[in-house]
Amino acid sequence: MGNQISNSVLPRVINGGIAGIIGVTCVFPLDLVKTRLQNQQIGPNGERMYTSMFDCFRKIYAAEGYFGMYRGSAVNILLITPEKGIKLTANDYFRYHLATPDGKLTLLMQCLAGGLAGAFQIIVTTPMELLKIQLQDAGRVGGHDLKKVTAWSITKQLVKDNGIFGLYKGVRATGARDITFSVIYFPFFAFLNNSGPRKPGPSGEAVFWWSLISGLVSGMSAAFAVTPLDVIKTRLQAIKKADGEKEFDGIFDCINKTLKYEGPKAFFKGGLCRMIVIAPLFGIAQMVYFMGIGERILGIEQKKSV
């Protein structure tokens, strides 16, 4: 039994890790832009630091340089392997156990499997994104010696102030975003992936480029759909605000204040960035996953999943 579990889980963790590291490296500067746009609040006279995605990118590069665009990437790269491993493995596990005896899955069961996978991943996602957001937003809020702001210094302070649960600030909003994303993403991906050309031979898997396209399209669609939830999560996890910016006491307070002072459009701040970030992340992840790189490294025969 232990052998079967390791043969199933370990290659998926390897696949998720490889895909996550490649993806984060490619798109992290845009993810930083997304965070700053979402956390930016409009002043009483309409003043703002960044007027658009391109303006934000230009100003960050001018003020903080090339490596400034990768602030917070180390913690992402460190934790992306367990995060992606949990997400992809949990989805496969629940799809297998929720399938009918003949291997079929209803749309409802596909959504349930995806939602449960999203719920499991927040164990890693919440602290990962909490730390990443503080590092990404440090250059916007000011009052920081950027060289002294590290993931470790933030972690120590959070644990000192609130114990281990200090690393789980915004966990409800993270769960709302990730569960909703997974409910949309995984069934949509499965539908697209199963509709395309297959590899020759008995595996029955989609060819790698079709898995890539399926991941891109489903990732982009799900990312756009949950952008309002991502804005709420990002704002709740930003511990330090710029001068004059409002604090939020939970999800509903964030919704009310954002609507009152910035209007409905504020819930789609950074939406284009998020779509551009998420699409290649999941496209690469699914391509690597279905190419079976982890299985090849471990010398395990890849089996067709539900």
N, C-alpha and C positions, 0 to 999 in steps of 0.2 A: 504493500500500500504506500509506504514512504517513498519507494522508487517511483511509483506512478505519479505521485504528487510532485516530486522534484522534477521529473521529466516533463510535466505539464507547466509548472509555474516558472522554473528557472529560465528556460529559453524566452518566455514572455517578458520577464524582468529585463533580460539582456536586450531583447528587441526594443522594449520601451525606453530603456536607458540610452541606447544608441540613437534612436529616433529623437528623443528629447534633447540630447546634447547637440545634435546637428541642428535641430529646429530652433532651439534657444539661441545658438550662436548666430544663426541667419537673421532672426527677426527681433532680437532683443532691443535694438535702438527704437524701433517702432513701438514696442511695448512700453518703453520708458516715456515716449511722447504721449501714448494713450493715458498712462497714469497721471501725467501732469495736466493734461487737458480735462480729465474727469474730476480731478481734485480742485481745479481752478474755479473759484466762485466769482461771479460778476459783481463789481462794486456798485454802490448806490447811483453813481453817475455813468454806469456802463463800462467802467474801466476794467481792463484785464491785462494780464501779462502776455498772453499768447492769443493771437487772433485767428489762427488756423493751424492745421497739422504741419504745414510747411514752415510757417512762422515759428512754431514751437521747435521744430527740428533745427532750424537755422540758429535760433537764439541759444539753444542748449549747446550746439557745436561751437559757437563763437565764445561762449562763456566758460565751457568746461572741457572742450577739446574732444578728440576721438574717444579716448578712454572714458570720458565722462558719460558717453552714450551707453556704456556698458556697466554703469553703477548698479549693483545689485545682482549682476548676472551670475556671480560665483555661487550665491546661495541657491539660485534657480538651478544651475547645472548640478550642484551637489544633491539636491532633493528631487530633481526631475525623474531620476531612475526609479526610486520607489513609488513616486506619484503615478507615473505612466504605467509602471508594472502593476500596481494595484488596480488602476482603472480598467486596463485592457483585460487583465486576468479575471477580475471580478465579473466583467460583462460576459466573457466566455463561460465562466462557471455558472452564472445564473441562467444564461441562455440554454446551456446543456440541461440543467435541472428543471427548467420550466417548460421544456419542449414536451410534446406528446410522444407516446411510445414509437411512433413512426418518424420522429425527428422534426416535426413541424412546429412552428411558433406562431401564435396569433399576434396581431399588432399590439394588443394589450399586454401580452407577456413580453414582447420585445421592449415595450416602454418600461415595464416593471423591471426587467433585467438591467436596462440602461440606468434607470433611476437609482437602483440599489448600488450599481457600480459607482455612480456619482456620490452617493452617500458615504461609501467606504473611503473614497479618495480624500475626503476633507480632513482625515486624520493627518495627512501630510500637507495637503494644499494650504490649509489655513495658516500654519506657522510660516510656510515657505513664502506665501504672498504677503503676509504681514511684514516680514523682514524685508522683502524685496521692495515693497511700497515705500517704507521709510527711507531706504537708500535711494530709490528713484526720485523721490519728492524732495530730498534734502536741499538740492540746488534751487528749488522754487520757493520754499518757505523762508529761506534765509536764517540767519542767526546760528549757522553751523560752521564749524571748521570741518570741511568736507573730509579732510584726511583722518580726522578722529572718529568719524561716523562709520562704524563697521557693523557687520551682522552680529559679531560676537559681543560688542559693546551694547548693542540694542537688546540682544537676548538676555544678557546679564541684568540689565536694568529692568526689563519686563518681568523676569523671574523674581528679582529682588522685591519688586513692588506688589506683584500679584500671584507669586508662585508659578507653577507650570501652566496654570490656566491663563496667565498673562499672554502666553503665545497663541491663545485661541480667541483673541479679540476679533469680533466680526464673524464668528463661526456660523451663526444662524444665517447671515446674509450669504456667506460662502456656500453653505449647504443649499440654500434656495437657488443660487445661480448654478451650481454644479449639477444638482439633481435635475433641474429643468433642462439644462444644456444636454445632459446625457439622455434624458427621455426623448429629446428631439434628434440628437446626433446619431445614436447607435441604430435605431430602426431605419432612419433615412439612409445611413451608410450601407446597412445590410441590403436594403432594397436596391440601391444603385449598384453596389458591388456584385450582387447576384444577377444583375441584368446584363452584364458585360461579357466580353470574350474570356475564355478559360485557358489555363495552362494545358499543354498536351500531357497525356498520362493520366494515371488513376486519381490524382489528388483532387481534381475538380475545383481547385482554387482559381480565382481571377488572375489574369496576367498582371504583372506589377504596375504597369502604367495605368491600368484601369482602376486598381486599388488607389493609386495616387490621385487620379481625377475624382473618384468617389469621395475620398477623404477631403479633398479641397472643397468640393461643392457642398457636402454635408456640413463640414466644419464652418464654412463661411455662412451658411444659412442659419445654423444653430447659434453662431456667435452674434449675428445681428439680432436674432429673436430675444436673446437674453441680455443685450446691452444695458437696458435700464437696471437690471439686477446687478450687473457688473459695476455700474456707476455707484449704486448704493453701497455695495460691498467695499469698493475702493475708498469711498469717502469715510465710511465707518472705520476702516483700518488705518487711515491717516492719523497718526497720533498727534503730530504737531501741525498747526494751521498757520497760514500767513497772517499778517496783521489785519484785523478787521473781519476775518473769515469766521463763519459760524461753526459752533460745535454741534454735534448730533448725538442725541440720546436714544439710540436704537433705530431699527428699520423704519418704523412709522414716523418718527420725528424727522428722520432724514428725508423721507418722501414729502412730508408736509412742508418743511422749510424750503426744500428745493423747488417745489411747485410754487410756493408763495413768492419767493424772491427771484427765481430764475425762469420759471415757466416749464412746460412739458418738454421743450427742446433740450433742456439740460440733461434729461435722462438718456439722450443719445450722443452725448459728448464722447469723443474718441471712438465712435462706432465704426468709422471707416478704418481707423488704425487697428481696432480689435479684429475686424474681418480680415485685414491683410496679415495680421499676426497669427490668428487661429487657423486660417486656411492652410498655409504651408506646414504649421506644426502638426496638424492632424493628417494632412496629406502624406508628409514624410513618415509619420508614425505608422500609418496603415500600410504604406508601401514596404517599410522595413519589416513590419509585423507579418505581412503576408508573403514576403520573400523568404521568411523563415531563417534569417541570419543567425539568430540565437540557436536554432536547432542545428544549423550547419556547424557552428562553432563547437557545440557539445556532441556532435555526431549522432543526433537523434533524428529518426525519420519523422518528417512533418505529417501530421494527420489533419484531415479536413475537419473544420469546426462547424457547428450548427449555424 
